Each structure stands twice: as structure tokens, then as C-alpha cells.
Amino acid sequence: MTKSFLSGAGRKDNGPMPSDAIETLAKRHLIQPWESLENLGGEARTILDRAENVYLYDSEGNKLLDAPAGMWCVQVGYGCREIAEAMANQAMQLAYNSPWYSTSGPAAELAARIAEKTPGDLNHIFFTTGGSTAVDSALRFVQFYNNYKGRPEKKKILARQSGYHGSTYLSASCSGKERDKVYLDFAKDLVHHLSAPLPYRRPEGMSIEAFCDFLIEEMEQKILELGADKVAAFIAEPILASGGVVVPPPGYHKRTHELCRKYDILYIADEVVTAFGRLGHWFASEEVFGITPDIVTFAKGVTSGYVPLGGMAISEQIVSEVSGKDAKGAVYSNGYTYSGHPVACAAALASMDVIEKEGILEHVREIAPYFQQSLESLEELPLVGEVRGEGLMACVDCVADKKAKNPLSLDMEVGGRIDRHCQERGLIVRPIYNMCVMSPPLVIKKKQIDDMTRILREGIEITMDDLEREGLWHRDQVA
Ligand SMILES: Cc1ncc(COP(=O)(O)O)c(C=O)c1O
């Protein structure tokens, strides 16, 4: 059978494909992440054509400020010639090498360069293809480690509600979003979820300190209930990113880390979002939160999103326990065709060069308070319950009623509505149910932050008008 789906929809005279053809082909053939299959082929997505610095241009030529930096990843901004040239040069010199029986300069150099930046003695770097495979590799390493040490029953993983760790079977099992669990299977016996450390929705009347005590007590109780000899690891994003930029209460990181030490549990910091500058440091665990995890995962910003790459850094201590002349028969049989891909590693090295040369970490530390304050001004709007964040990541959490702090119903699609109004005005935000998340390219300037906040305010105001007109919400009901 011949298939001629492209006929009539392809490129004209080898020029760029017209946007209506792109839309037709995408709707007919593409299944995108989190695709609504009920509405397969029915959803019109923004067709992006090109990008520069912090701006995207859609197929109609509209200029859009990219508030989520793609997907928390385009650290140095779009159109960075140094990264593009490093990739092109590497592709011409050595486009690929099999990591099973060879290595390359870029992979070795990048591993050493990342080891310089990681906390403590996390000096062993294992490369993967992205964040999910980084988390999966970390979890499989923990299993391998405990099997090797002769304690195969020490396997259970502690994770948190609202956490997101990826889309492989194991990493998705650690994610804590109930809405993502429909019709899919998960390693339910393996993973146990603790409460989301979100101070905003702590029980009424409870102080933040008491909330932190509650979270720590809950974690210790869970360890005792499961048995410390059964719990292998705690996996935690320093700030829960797609769960709505959840910044845990002060002291939480240190105290969860202490519990892990007390009960001989490995601490995996999932820094897929927070590493490579998002909080003004190469890694956030030690510099921002004062802890040295046993394993750190990274991805996204490592290449500024120019090409896929992820990885994990493991402590010397842990690796030493399963390696060397006494490690008879120990093979960590886990890896990918593209582990340490030379072109991806060359892109990462170039991105790190740009971050250093342009003082981007310093810039983030300097501009982050302005970014946070600017967005916080939106809290005065009746629909906005809280604006929270740290560094260059922030979330606008919309509520039906500011006092009850109850998120607006899913059916109202509030984040999506706000995003649509913003896009008409030149801004893309990341809608997540009742929330909008912002994590712009790290090179964003004050004037662009002003534009972002102004357009977001307009988008929320128009959404409030829409909701009132449709009888779904009323500003009078807001305390
Ligand atoms: C904290 C965290 N971990 C892991 C992942 C999975 O990364 P990827 O989509 O590159 O597989 C993500 C993706 O958003 C993430 O935010």
C-alpha cells in the first residue's frame, strides 16, 4: 500500500512548509506528550517557526516572549551561535561514538567539568538522553547498589505528592500527580508518596514551622512503618517544578537529608530543572539548600535545550562501595545508545562556556528578586491566590476563593485561558491546570520582565471577565 499523506501538503518549491500544511500533518500524524486522545487531531497548537534570545516567532510572524524558556531549559536564550557552531563542528568531526566500547573528548571533558560543579564528592558522571532516563538510571543504580550489598529487600522509594520525575516506568512511578495516573500502570509497591511540602496549602492555623515539623514527622513515620531496612532512597526536586513551583519551608531540605542519613537511605536530588543556573548556581542542593545529596540528576539546562542530554552525578563514596578489585562480577548494566553523545556533550560544553563568559549565574542572582517582586504584584488580583517562587522560577496559583485557597475547577481550564489571552498579546506562559508557570531564559532583562508581568496581568484580567460573563466565578465571592 502506498501512503501519500504528504501529497498536496508538502513544501512548495523546497521552500518552508506553509503553516496550514504543518497543522494538517501534525494533527494527522503527531502524538504529542500528554496528548488528549479523546480529542486526537482536534487540538490546534501554536506552530513555532524561529526564535531569538528570549523571543519565539510563530508561523504567522507573531513575536512571543517565552516565559517558560521552552520547558525550563533554554538557559542562554535562543540563537546562540557558539552552541550551534560547537554542535556543527562536532558533527563534522565525530558525529557519533558507541559508549559501549569507545569514548570521546567532549564526553570526558564534560564529565570532568560537571564534576567540578557538583556538590561534595559527586564526581562520577553517567550520561543519559534526558531527565526521565537520568532519574530511571539513578533509581536502577540504587537497586543495583542494594542488591550488590546483599540487602535486596532495601528497595522502597520515598517521593512526594505533586512531584514530577519523568515518563519512564520507574520515574513516572515516583511522580506524584494523581491526574497523570489514569489508564497507566505504575510500580505501586515500590514507591510511597509523602505530602507535598507546599506551605501555601498547609492546614489552616498551622504555622510554617509547625508545617515543616509535620512533614518531617510524616517522613520519619513512613520510614518506621515501612522499616528502615526496606527503604532505599528518597527522591526530591529541591523545588517541585511542574507541581507548581513548590518551595518547601525553611529547614525542610536539611531535615529530610538528616533523616536519610539517620536511616541509611540514599538522597537523590532531582535537579533536572534547578541545575545549570535556574536558581543562580550550577547546582542548587548545596549552594541554595545546604545539603550534599548522594546522587544528583540533571538534564534540560545542561545543553540550554539545544539538543537532548541528561545524566546523574554519583558520590565517590557510593561508587567506591560497588567498584574496584573487590567488586567481583559487578556490572551496572544500564545505559543508552546515546549516553555521552559527542554532539550533545559539545553543545553542553559550549553552553557552560557561554554561561561563564557572560556571567549568567551572577545575572540570575541579581535579577531574580526583581522577577519575583514584579510577579508578586499580581497577588492583588481577585483570582490570584498566591505568587510563589525562587530564582528564575515562579508560579501564579489561581483560586476560586482567596480565603479557602481552593484551586479553580479543572473544567474552567484557567491556566489555558490565561495563556491564550497572553499569546494574543505577545507572551507564552506555561499553563498547568489552575496555575501559570514562568521560568524564562536566564538572560532575561528587567524591561522584558516588566512586559511579561504587564501582559500576564492583562491575560488574568480578561480571564476574570470571561469567567464572570460565563457565570463560572464572581469576584464578589472573593474575601
Ligand atoms: C524535575 C524533573 N525531573 C525529570 C523530568 C523528566 O525530564 P525529561 O522530560 O527530559 O525526560 C522533568 C521534566 O520536566 C522534571 O521537571
The ligand as an SDF file (V2000), in Angstrom:
LIG
                    3D

 16 16  0  0  0  0  0  0  0  0999 V2000
   12.1930   17.5540   37.9330 C   0  0  0  0  0  0  0  0  0  0  0  0
   12.0940   16.7840   36.6430 C   0  0  0  0  0  0  0  0  0  0  0  0
   12.6370   15.5650   36.5660 N   0  0  0  0  0  0  0  0  0  0  0  0
   12.6040   14.8410   35.4310 C   0  0  0  0  0  0  0  0  0  0  0  0
   11.9710   15.3280   34.3090 C   0  0  0  0  0  0  0  0  0  0  0  0
   11.9270   14.4930   33.0540 C   0  0  0  0  0  0  0  0  0  0  0  0
   12.7780   15.0450   32.1090 O   0  0  0  0  0  0  0  0  0  0  0  0
   12.6140   14.6990   30.5370 P   0  0  0  0  0  0  0  0  0  0  0  0
   11.3190   15.2740   30.1020 O   0  0  0  0  0  0  0  0  0  0  0  0
   13.8360   15.3580   29.9330 O   0  0  0  0  0  0  0  0  0  0  0  0
   12.6810   13.2320   30.3830 O   0  0  0  0  0  0  0  0  0  0  0  0
   11.4010   16.5940   34.3450 C   0  0  0  0  0  0  0  0  0  0  0  0
   10.7190   17.1370   33.1460 C   0  0  0  0  0  0  0  0  0  0  0  0
   10.0630   18.1360   33.1640 O   0  0  0  0  0  0  0  0  0  0  0  0
   11.4300   17.3260   35.5410 C   0  0  0  0  0  0  0  0  0  0  0  0
   10.8450   18.5380   35.6220 O   0  0  0  0  0  0  0  0  0  0  0  0
  1  2  1  0
  2  3  1  0
  2 15  2  0
  3  4  2  0
  4  5  1  0
  5  6  1  0
  5 12  2  0
  6  7  1  0
  7  8  1  0
  8  9  2  0
  8 10  1  0
  8 11  1  0
 12 13  1  0
 12 15  1  0
 13 14  2  0
 15 16  1  0
M  END
$$$$
